Amino acid sequence: MNPIFERQSVRKFLEKDVSETQIENLLKAGMQAPSACNQQAWEFIVVDSDEDKMAISQMHKFAKPAADASKIIIVLGNLNEAKISSMIEQDLGACCENILLQATYEGLGAVWLGFHPIEDRCMKIRKYFDIPDYCIPFAVICVGYPAIDNGVKLRYDESKVRYGGY
Ligand SMILES: Cc1cc2nc3c(=O)[nH]c(=O)nc-3n(C[C@H](O)[C@H](O)[C@H](O)COP(=O)(O)O)c2cc1C
């Protein structure tokens, strides 16, 4: 199985717990991502209380999958740790994608919920989890065992590719 081509967003989860070891594997995958100057300025909050998951699910209208996820990983960027802060979003994007791919590899389902740079969403999650000003609440990744397989459509589109120049 190639997780790149199997990955899909999963928004409905079974009532089955994802173990701490599995979450650790996802975090290891996230921290294995490339980053500018190898700055690795990411940090994570792992959420598994029902109350906290419900609170996240109400933070914006596309956040509902959080309610029945087994565990949630909040991906943060620590600006105090960054050497090139202007590149931190790219690092964090790579980190999130690694987490999603590892979830697929482990037979889990996951969905990335967008927070940064939407101010209202960031404010809510910052306040709820006491996230300091120097940390960007970049994204929320809901993880669980998939309840639905939506199938994957391959997206390769040769019309988007140019060779040798625009
Ligand atoms: C930056 C970003 C923000 C996203 N935000 C949400 C979100 O808030 N809620 C959600 O259900 N899916 C969200 N997604 C998932 C996308 O909707 C999904 O990746 C896209 O529809 C393609 O489907 P696929 O992941 O199954 O390939 C987000 C994905 C990215 C990369």
Ligand as a Chemical Component Dictionary entry (heavy atoms), coordinates in Angstrom:
data_LIG
# 
_chem_comp.id                   LIG 
_chem_comp.type                 NON-POLYMER 
_chem_comp.pdbx_formal_charge   0 
_chem_comp.three_letter_code    LIG 
# 
loop_
_chem_comp_atom.comp_id 
_chem_comp_atom.atom_id 
_chem_comp_atom.alt_atom_id 
_chem_comp_atom.type_symbol 
_chem_comp_atom.charge 
_chem_comp_atom.model_Cartn_x 
_chem_comp_atom.model_Cartn_y 
_chem_comp_atom.model_Cartn_z 
_chem_comp_atom.pdbx_ordinal 
LIG C1  C1  C 0 -5.529  23.591 5.166  1  
LIG C2  C2  C 0 -6.670  22.594 5.203  2  
LIG C3  C3  C 0 -7.785  22.895 5.935  3  
LIG C4  C4  C 0 -8.837  21.970 6.010  4  
LIG N1  N1  N 0 -9.899  22.241 6.817  5  
LIG C5  C5  C 0 -10.882 21.320 6.949  6  
LIG C6  C6  C 0 -11.926 21.522 7.898  7  
LIG O1  O1  O 0 -11.951 22.523 8.619  8  
LIG N2  N2  N 0 -12.892 20.574 7.993  9  
LIG C7  C7  C 0 -12.879 19.431 7.220  10 
LIG O2  O2  O 0 -13.783 18.615 7.372  11 
LIG N3  N3  N 0 -11.889 19.203 6.315  12 
LIG C8  C8  C 0 -10.895 20.109 6.175  13 
LIG N4  N4  N 0 -9.833  19.859 5.328  14 
LIG C9  C9  C 0 -9.814  18.651 4.510  15 
LIG C10 C10 C 0 -10.161 18.964 3.045  16 
LIG O3  O3  O 0 -11.526 19.301 2.937  17 
LIG C11 C11 C 0 -9.813  17.737 2.176  18 
LIG O4  O4  O 0 -8.433  17.467 2.273  19 
LIG C12 C12 C 0 -10.178 17.946 0.706  20 
LIG O5  O5  O 0 -11.574 18.041 0.547  21 
LIG C13 C13 C 0 -9.677  16.791 -0.180 22 
LIG O6  O6  O 0 -10.211 15.561 0.253  23 
LIG P1  P1  P 0 -9.278  14.350 0.724  24 
LIG O7  O7  O 0 -8.514  14.817 1.934  25 
LIG O8  O8  O 0 -10.240 13.236 1.069  26 
LIG O9  O9  O 0 -8.344  14.003 -0.367 27 
LIG C14 C14 C 0 -8.769  20.760 5.260  28 
LIG C15 C15 C 0 -7.619  20.463 4.533  29 
LIG C16 C16 C 0 -6.563  21.370 4.514  30 
LIG C17 C17 C 0 -5.298  21.007 3.755  31 
# 
loop_
_chem_comp_bond.comp_id 
_chem_comp_bond.atom_id_1 
_chem_comp_bond.atom_id_2 
_chem_comp_bond.value_order 
_chem_comp_bond.pdbx_ordinal 
LIG C1  C2  SING 1  
LIG C2  C3  SING 2  
LIG C2  C16 DOUB 3  
LIG C3  C4  DOUB 4  
LIG C4  N1  SING 5  
LIG C4  C14 SING 6  
LIG N1  C5  DOUB 7  
LIG C5  C6  SING 8  
LIG C5  C8  SING 9  
LIG C6  O1  DOUB 10 
LIG C6  N2  SING 11 
LIG N2  C7  SING 12 
LIG C7  O2  DOUB 13 
LIG C7  N3  SING 14 
LIG N3  C8  DOUB 15 
LIG C8  N4  SING 16 
LIG N4  C9  SING 17 
LIG N4  C14 SING 18 
LIG C9  C10 SING 19 
LIG C10 O3  SING 20 
LIG C10 C11 SING 21 
LIG C11 O4  SING 22 
LIG C11 C12 SING 23 
LIG C12 O5  SING 24 
LIG C12 C13 SING 25 
LIG C13 O6  SING 26 
LIG O6  P1  SING 27 
LIG P1  O7  DOUB 28 
LIG P1  O8  SING 29 
LIG P1  O9  SING 30 
LIG C14 C15 DOUB 31 
LIG C15 C16 SING 32 
LIG C16 C17 SING 33 
# 
